[in-house]
């Protein structure tokens, strides 16, 4: 199956997260993603000023393994795979601190922290989705108790490597993971508290809020005791701390990121078609020259003129055929192809393509979804929208993927950021003055936000299942306002 999530990443970029989950049947999985992006004609986005190069400059993708899924309470068990694997890795690096064991030690540290972060996120999402935390207080108990227990058991493992034979740098990797996990607990729990504080039943949740606060205060005090960074309302210090935490996140998740070897797709076929175009043009020029020489004899003025004209037409025929074949290639091949590798093992392939298309070439189901999102009838026709088609095909070898790690891997995630800076270049001012009259007949001028809508319809295909998802991006010249 394919999952998709969308959110505003910053003022000028939207983040789409695709989850390509393998079917676990031991065969190759093929996934297809087609995205139709509807852009108002007033933004002047067209093939002349926004071609393939511009589009791919505005797209940034990161591909990573899907984090193995564990419940928070399962990680806290002494027999849990993440805890047992980490303990063994620490013991081996103490007994034999060779590069191979050091790499395994770092790998299991990162994986434990990443799995813990994912489990916390899932638990928090589940609590946020329940109708009333007061009636499901056992979820709060599970979250607070198990988060604290996992941290306690993780920190207890530090004693294994706190020996003279282990270098300070090696112990420092453990402390980096410890700091990251403490920060994640604090961050996720603060979000829960903010949810409670914004509730109309905030007084009812006083006891639950106190439990969350105890967890946060305990982690805050722990970080201070360990010399980890905490916020101090000092601009320079806090700026550096945020940067440091960003580096910690990249360090922890680096074990899950996958290297992509990108290159242009369909190069050999493209060159073959272009050679056919050149050959066809040459056949035309040679045939004209032969026919003219047979008719007019040796070099004469008519022969000279016909040869010049045939040479001119030959180049045009070659260019027209090249354009035709390029168009045909665009339908069958992709612009870019990337090999997905883990270490030295090839586990899959990702292909991408981009084109402008007309509404007549857009599937009826997609156009229907676009029209259903309109605020007025025939909105897409009124604004004469340009349609951008982004295509992606992902292939994953289940067997090759499962052979690469100590943890069960379900597939890959791709986080794609689409930067929309270019879309704002020809927008009007972010606010426009509007005159209005109130009930007493007083005229006033109000500044109202000038917004634009960019719609995106995604078609997700895996096996025999096809799903559609529709998003609306609200924008102004100041950037993205929201995505729904």
Secondary structure, DSSP 8 states (H G I E B T S, - for coil): -EEEEEEEEETTEEEEEEEEE---SSSEEEEEEEEEEEE-GGG---TTTS-HHHHHHSEEEEEEE------HHHHTSTT-HHHHHHHHHHHHHHH---HHHHHHHHHHHHHHHHHHHHHHHHHHHHHHHSS-TTTTHHHHHHHHHHHHHHHHHHHHTHHHH-STTS-HHHHHHHHHHHHHHHHHHHHHHHHHHHHHHTSTTTTTTHHHHHHHHHHHHHHHHHHHHHT-----S-HHHHHHHHHHHHHHHHHHHTTTB-EEEEEESSHHHHHHHHHHHHHHHHHHHHHHHHHHHHHH-SS-HHHHHHHHHHHHHHHHHHHHHHHHHHHHHHHHS-SEEEEEEETTEEEEEEEEEEEEE-GGGS-HHHHHHHHHT-SSTTHHHHTT-EEEEEEEEEEEEHHHHHTS-SS---EEEEEEEEE-GGGGTT---SEEEEEEE-TTS-EEEEEEE--EEEEEEEEEEETTEEEEEEEEEEEETTEEEEE-
